[in-house]
Amino acid sequence: MHRRRIWKLMAMAGATALIAAAVSCSSKATDDDSAAVSVLPKAILQPGDPDPMIASGVTIPSGATIYKTSGIGPEPGNPAAPEATPERYVDSRYAARLPPGVSLTEAQGINVLESIRSNLEQQGLSLSDVITMRVFLDSPPDAERADFEGWNRAYRQFFANTDIGTGDTELVPMGAGEPKAPIVRNPARPTRFALEVAALPVPGWLVEVEVDAVHPAST
C-alpha cells in the first residue's frame, strides 16, 4: 500500500513536470513570436491625408537593429562639366542634357538617392527599410532659395509612390514631363526633414542626405 502511494506520487510529480515544461515551451514560443514581430517599425501617417509624402512619426520597437548612414552627396555623374559646378554632380543619365523642366537640384537628388540605394544594398537593406531621412539643400546659382520642389520630385521617384489604399504604383512626374512609373517602386514613407543650408561641404553640391534604416526581422 505504501509502495503504491509512492509510485502514485511519483507519477503525479512527473505529470506536473511535463505540464510545466509544455507551458514554458509554449510561453517561450509566444515570446519569440512577439520578438520577431516587435522589431518591425511602424510609420505614423497623418489622418485624412490620402497620399502623404512623409510620415509624421515612426515607432521603433525594442530589439530593432538600426543602420545609420553618413551624409551622402551626389557623385560626379557629369565629369565633362567644370569642377565645383552643380552641373558636374547631376545624375549620369542626364550628363548630356537635362530633360525639360528637370532642375539641377532634382538631377542631383536622383543621383544622391541612387547612391543611398547602393549603400543600403551593401548592408543587406533596401530603400523600403528606410525610416528616417535628413535632407540638406543649398540654393542653385542665381537662385534666392533652395529648390524644394525639385528635391520633392526626385524623392517621389524613390519613395512614397504607391497608393495607400490599393497598393497600386503611382505615376510621378520628372521635371515638366508627363507622369510615368517611378525609378524605384517603394511604399515607404519615412519621417523626414529638409532644410536649406548656407553651403555644403563639396563645392557644387546642392543636395546631401543621410538616412536611418531598420534591418528586417528575418535578419
C-alpha positions, 0 to 999 in steps of 0.5 A, spaced: 500 500 500 505 504 501 509 502 495 503 504 491 502 511 494 509 512 492 509 510 485 502 514 485 506 520 487 511 519 483 507 519 477 503 525 479 510 529 480 512 527 473 505 529 470 506 536 473 513 536 470 511 535 463 505 540 464 510 545 466 515 544 461 509 544 455 507 551 458 514 554 458 515 551 451 509 554 449 510 561 453 517 561 450 514 560 443 509 566 444 515 570 446 519 569 440 513 570 436 512 577 439 520 578 438 520 577 431 514 581 430 516 587 435 522 589 431 518 591 425 517 599 425 511 602 424 510 609 420 505 614 423 501 617 417 497 623 418 489 622 418 485 624 412 491 625 408 490 620 402 497 620 399 502 623 404 509 624 402 512 623 409 510 620 415 509 624 421 512 619 426 515 612 426 515 607 432 521 603 433 520 597 437 525 594 442 530 589 439 530 593 432 537 593 429 538 600 426 543 602 420 545 609 420 548 612 414 553 618 413 551 624 409 551 622 402 552 627 396 551 626 389 557 623 385 560 626 379 555 623 374 557 629 369 565 629 369 565 633 362 562 639 366 567 644 370 569 642 377 565 645 383 559 646 378 552 643 380 552 641 373 558 636 374 554 632 380 547 631 376 545 624 375 549 620 369 543 619 365 542 626 364 550 628 363 548 630 356 542 634 357 537 635 362 530 633 360 525 639 360 523 642 366 528 637 370 532 642 375 539 641 377 537 640 384 532 634 382 538 631 377 542 631 383 537 628 388 536 622 383 543 621 383 544 622 391 538 617 392 541 612 387 547 612 391 543 611 398 540 605 394 547 602 393 549 603 400 543 600 403 544 594 398 551 593 401 548 592 408 543 587 406 537 593 406 533 596 401 530 603 400 523 600 403 527 599 410 528 606 410 525 610 416 528 616 417 531 621 412 535 628 413 535 632 407 540 638 406 539 643 400 543 649 398 540 654 393 542 653 385 546 659 382 542 665 381 537 662 385 534 666 392 532 659 395 533 652 395 529 648 390 524 644 394 520 642 389 525 639 385 528 635 391 520 633 392 520 630 385 526 626 385 524 623 392 517 621 389 521 617 384 524 613 390 519 613 395 512 614 397 509 612 390 504 607 391 497 608 393 495 607 400 489 604 399 490 599 393 497 598 393 497 600 386 504 604 383 503 611 382 505 615 376 510 621 378 512 626 374 520 628 372 521 635 371 515 638 366 514 631 363 508 627 363 507 622 369 510 615 368 512 609 373 517 611 378 525 609 378 524 605 384 517 602 386 517 603 394 511 604 399 515 607 404 514 613 407 519 615 412 519 621 417 523 626 414 526 633 414 529 638 409 532 644 410 536 649 406 543 650 408 548 656 407 553 651 403 555 644 403 561 641 404 563 639 396 563 645 392 557 644 387 553 640 391 546 642 392 543 636 395 546 631 401 542 626 405 543 621 410 538 616 412 536 611 418 534 604 416 531 598 420 534 591 418 528 586 417 526 581 422 528 575 418 535 578 419 
